[in-house]
Amino acid sequence: MVLLVIPCLSTEWRPGSTGQILSDMDLTSQTEGRWKRLNTLAHYNVRDNATLVLSRVLHTQSFHQHQDSHDEKNALLEDDNTFHLVRPTDEIDEVKSKRGSMKDKAMTKAITEIYLTRLLSVKGTLQQFVDNFFRSVLCTSSAVPPAVKYFFDFLDEQAERHDNV
């Protein structure tokens, strides 16, 4: 029997002394027709500055069980329509596509093109700031970039604090 160790990460929200495992899909996931929305932090009402823990969970199972569960997941994914924040506009529900006019479909396509144009223009604007940031942090006239110096100063400070000098 071949055993597989499958690494998995779980996210746990700790609002107090207890913790709650956050998952992409569960019984509380919102459903819109045949579409299911992936859970977000807003779904769980996680506020700013909340404590989240990312931990590794190891599942051990036989090779045959892994193959069976993999096949089951693929079968489930074929029937499932999931989305994250916004439902894909390419995948219009069958009912709407039968009832909708050509004008509605053209309008949907136009809106998608507007978002693409806006995305590209924002990317171009932000790219300048990102490039300038990395240039100022990593490319200085000194021998050691400030970010690297700060990091090693932080490590030295932690070593002194924990008596690891």
C-alpha positions, -999 to +999 in steps of 0.1 A: +000+000+000+014+034-010+008+063+014+007+098+002+012+128+025-009+157+011+001+191+025-028+214+031-031+248+046-059+260+068-067+295+078-080+300+113-095+333+126-090+339+163-114+366+174-108+358+210-096+327+229-114+304+205-106+299+168-127+294+137-114+276+106-122+296+075-129+277+043-137+286+007-169+267+006-192+255+034-229+253+043-231+291+048-218+299+012-240+322-007-258+308-038-270+327-068-289+304-091-265+276-099-235+297-090-218+296-056-198+325-042-164+316-025-163+328+011-143+359+018-132+376+050-163+398+047-185+367+046-171+358+081-172+394+093-135+395+099-125+430+108-092+449+103-063+440+125-078+406+132-056+377+141-054+350+114-033+318+117-021+299+086-013+263+096-002+232+078-025+202+080-012+169+068-036+143+055-023+107+051-042+083+029-036+054+006-029+059-031-062+043-042-082+065-018-064+096-032-073+086-068-109+080-058-113+113-040-095+131-069-120+116-094-149+126-071-136+162-069-133+164-107-169+151-111-181+177-086-162+205-102-178+198-136-212+205-122-202+233-099-201+270-109-181+290-084-170+326-084-150+348-061-161+385-060-179+390-093-196+364-114-180+359-149-199+379-175-189+353-202-210+327-185-245+342-187-272+319-172-291+299-198-324+315-188-310+350-193-293+341-226-325+328-240-346+358-229-319+385-234-318+405-265-287+411-287-286+446-272-282+433-237-254+409-248-237+438-266-240+460-235-224+433-213-195+430-237-191+468-238-190+469-200-163+442-199-142+461-224-145+493-203-133+474-173-103+460-193-094+495-205-096+509-169-075+480-156-048+486-181-047+524-174-046+519-136-018+493-141+002+518-161-002+545-135+007+522-106+036+507-124+055+540-122+051+542-084+061+506-079+092+510-101+102+542-082+097+524-049+120+495-057+145+518-073+146+539-041+148+509-017+172+487-036+193+510-057+211+535-036+246+549-037+255+532-004+270+497-004+240+482+013+204+490+003+184+505+032+159+477+032+186+450+037+203+471+064+170+475+082+163+438+080+196+429+095+193+456+122+160+440+131+176+406+133+204+420+156+178+436+178+158+404+182+190+384+189+199+409+217+164+408+231+164+370+233+201+367+244+213+350+212+243+373+207 
